[in-house]
Each structure stands twice: as structure tokens, then as C-alpha cells.
Amino acid sequence: MSERTVFVLDVSGSMAGAKCGTLHLETVRFINRINDGNYVGIVLFTERAWSVHEVTMVTGQAVKKSLVQAVPVSAGGGTDIGAGIMEALAAFSRARVDTKGAKIFLATDGEDGRDHDYVDYVLPHLKNAQVKVYCLAIGVSADHRLERLAMGIGGQVFNLSRVDAESREMMARVMEAAMKEVITSKEMAEVVTHTVVNEIVVINGNTYETRVPIEADIGRNTQIHVRYEAINDLEVEITGPSGVVYSTTGGEIMKRLDLKECVLFMDSTQSGLCAIKVMAQTLGTVRAHLIVESNPTGAHAIGLQVFLRASEVNCPPIVSCKLCKGNDPIVGAIVTATVDRPGGTQTDLSLGLYHKEGYYYAYFTDYSGAGRYNVSALAVNDGNNTTYKGAPIGQFRRQRVANSFQVMADSMTTQLPDCDHFSQLLFSKQFGSMRINNTTQSGAPVGPAPKRSGSSLDSKVVLLSPEMRSLKSRLASSYYRTKLAVNGLQVSASDKSGLNNRLSTIERFLTSVRETSIEEIDGYQHTLDDANNEVMARRLTN
């Protein structure tokens, strides 16, 4: 069955500027890539709601053009989220499409202004229609009830913390990830698209270069996108694994000014390293959005999934990734989550705990206060230590922008559960669902876990000062860069193990929640500096 989606877009006064502009651009990009045969409608809301494009089957460029023309470019008024949801359901009804499995994409930056609880009102209607809602919470003031709305019907919430004009590419990155959740049509579900790169790259000194691995199990219908607000100021050159050079100046890479992107489509790509060079024709720092995606060439390609679980009374939030090739796990990879925190700061979390079914996970305790925490994940191979069915696996990279979890208080539990807690969640098929107000995704009530002897369920984190959080975050970034450099050395296993052992105390410190000091962080940085110097020396002698 075709996908049926209604966009419900907040155009209240607070959305004016970069937020509305970026949402407009990403919605237009979505419409341009959706397949024919799917249904799309657009609803806008302020203190009231109205349809600007009825739910219509996409049958070609003429329909896409009419949808694009309906996407808003300006904003003004109040906020009534409930009215937007109800108008979307009415739009489905007017189109006389089957609503079972249909989706609503809701984007808002504010609190619902009505006196009643709109979630209690709209949820029965959504459940009766069997429509899921995927929410994009824009900024720190976005309605705190969105999780209850989405999880009550099996949806998700994505979050944007930074929403200033300088963060357009970061906003677009999360918006695109959220919109991808609503275009998994039947034909698309049968052909999984693997994301190799999805990140914001910083161009200093006018040029950014990177090498991206394309392994033999992917390489079909490869797409490389470079997006930037002033796309005319960028030139892109891509050298494929076979040595063929593509460029914007040569015309092989399309520069689409309307979508503000440079894009290269390759039907078939040889395995190997793909070199990407982005050149800025302007002064100053440029932040561009780089995406590399590819379809599999066979039945089994490495896949990365991200699962989040909100905090409970006896457990901090859990961030987990499943890394498998077919049904078999990839063992020994480096998997790192980047968490966007309220206020716009980021922190890296090493998913250093491993479960035999292919899950890499960690408990998140690096709180910066109440709010939403959006997550992205990166998995790379760890040299000869990364294996598949017991044998070393070649170079690979997978990256995924995921959804968010919500922290409701400025201080939360830091007491870690028993070591078999994660296994118990998998066994009971609860992991991956979010708990809001002690309810699971299905809405069934859940009681607190029994108190364990010797544990403190009331343990609270003492929030670090902004200075200490910044220093610790900087140390974490340095640590992960050093870890990757060490694992990339062409030295004996024993030498590499010795270097990694010296770094292990830093990893334990980064995952702890105790108080720290500038002196302690400086000491760990000195250890990293020594390790980096040794890495450089080993490279020069090899």
C-alpha cells in the first residue's frame, strides 16, 4: 500500500526567520524525492488550522509543483497543535484514503496555547484512525507533551536545540532524518538505503577533504549530497574508487540552486575509498551538510539501527545501536553516539558495553538539565579487531541521525542497574520503546522495578558547572580522535593493546558522573598528548 502523509506545520509568529525558512527548504526537498503513487497533504496551523493542499496522490512533476507552492515561507499568529492534528485527520477523511498506517508529520516550536490538554483529546481519534504521528520539536520551548502524543500511537519525537541562523545545516540534518521516517513506502522498505555519512563538515582554509569507504556489499544507486545555504559558493570534486573524477565545474555533479545542494548519482560504484573534496569560494568558516548513501548489492550488507530508552526511576536513559550484517552481529567495532543537549551543546558517548546479539550500548548520565536530547550514531571498524562470523571484516562506516529522549527534571538518577538489565529488556521485548510517565509505547502501565539490596534509587547527579562540562566534552572529542588514530596504526596487536590500555582510564573517567577539576582534566589531556606523540612517531617509522 502507498504511503499516506499529511504535513502539519506550525506557522505561528515564533517560527519566523531561520526556523520557518529551513523547514520550508527541507519540506520542498522531501516533496522532490517522494515516489509517485504516494499521497501527500499539507496543513498549517497557528491559533487555528487549515489545509493549504488536500491529500493528493503524487503522479508526476505537476503534482509535486503544486505541493511545493503550498509550502509556507512566512509565519504569524498563535499555537493550537490539537487543531492541526484534527485538521490532518479531516484531510485524510476528505481524500477517502485508508488511514490504517498513515502518518502525520508535525513540526512545532511552541506550547499549545489552549486551556485543555490537547493530547487527551486527539489521541482517541488518532488511535481509532490508526494514524502515527512523528514530531519535530524545534527549540527548547517546543511543547513538552509531544512525547506523550507520539509514543501513545507508536511514533517518535526528533528535537532541534540550536535554531539560530548559523545552525541552518544542523537544523536541516535533523529535519531530514525526521522526514525520512514518513517515506518508508513498500517499495522503499524492500530496498534498504545505507547511510555511510550524514554529518556537518567544517570547511576552514577553503577546502575540506575526506575519504569514504564503499564496501562490496553496497555501491548501487549511490548518492552524494553536499548542502549549504549559499550553495553557489561551493565547488565539489569526487573521485570514485575506480579513479573516475566527477566535479561541479565539469558538470558531472549537479548544482541545484533551488534545493541548495550539489548532488552526484552513480548507478554502480566499485568497492574502495571514495575521495570527496569540497571547496568554498568565500572567506570565513563554512558548515556544509554531507550525505553519502548507497543501496546494497546483495542480500547482506552492514546495517546500523539506533534505539533509545528514556530514564526510569531506577535507570538512566539508554542509548543503543545494533550493528549486524544480515542476522549476524559485527563484533569489536567503534560505535559512538553524539548527543545534542538542551541549550545547543554536544557530548560524545562511547557505546562501550556489548551484547552478543550485536547491540552496543551505554547509560547516559551527562545531563545538562531538563529538556530533549537528540542522538546520532557513528560506527566504524576497529582495524583487525572488528570481526564478522569470527573473521576480520574490511573497512566500513555507517552513520545515522536518530530521534530524541526527554529528561523531565534538572537532576536525574545516575545509579546504574544490574549488569543483566539490558538482557532482561531484550528478553522481554521492551527495549527500543520509550517510557513516558510510567507507560510503555503501547500505553500499558508499568510499575517500578523492585529495589535491589545495596542500591540507591534516589542517587542524583550533581550537575557540573558549564566550564567543567565544556572541558570534559572537549576531552571526550580528543579521546575519540586519539582512539581512532591508535586503532588505525599498522603495528603489532600487542603494541596496539598497550596503547589502548593507557587510554582505558580516560574512558572510565568520561563515563563517570563524579565531580572533577581542571587539574584532573589537564592530567588526562597530557596522557592523550603523549599517546598522540607516540602515534606520530610510529607512523614516521613505518
Salt bridges, closest charged atoms under 4 A:
GLU3 OE1 - LYS103 NZ 3.56
GLU26 OE2 - ARG29 NH1 2.41
GLU54 OE1 - ARG94 NE 3.17
ASP80 OD2 - ARG114 NH1 2.68
GLU87 OE2 - ARG94 NH2 2.87
ASP109 OD2 - LYS19 NZ 2.67
GLU111 OE2 - HIS144 ND1 3.17
GLU111 OE1 - ARG145 NH2 3.83
ASP117 OD1 - ARG145 NH1 3.99
ASP117 OD2 - ARG148 NH2 2.61
ASP120 OD1 - ARG148 NH1 3.10
ASP143 OD2 - ARG145 NH2 2.98
GLU147 OE2 - ARG372 NE 2.69
ASP164 OD1 - ARG162 NE 3.25
GLU176 OE2 - ARG227 NH1 3.13
GLU199 OE1 - ARG397 NH2 3.23
GLU215 OE2 - ARG398 NH2 2.39
ASP217 OD2 - LYS325 NZ 2.13
GLU229 OE2 - LYS260 NZ 2.63
GLU235 OE2 - LYS255 NZ 3.19
ASP258 OD2 - ARG256 NH2 3.13
GLU261 OE1 - HIS225 ND1 3.01
GLU261 OE1 - ARG227 NE 2.77
GLU293 OE2 - LYS180 NZ 2.19
GLU312 OE2 - ARG309 NE 3.35
GLU312 OE1 - ARG435 NH1 2.47
ASP328 OD2 - LYS389 NZ 3.69
ASP366 OD1 - ARG341 NH1 3.29
ASP418 OD1 - ARG452 NE 3.12
ASP495 OD2 - ARG538 NH1 3.39
GLU520 OE2 - ARG514 NH2 2.65
GLU534 OE1 - ARG502 NH1 2.69
GLU534 OE2 - ARG538 NH2 2.94
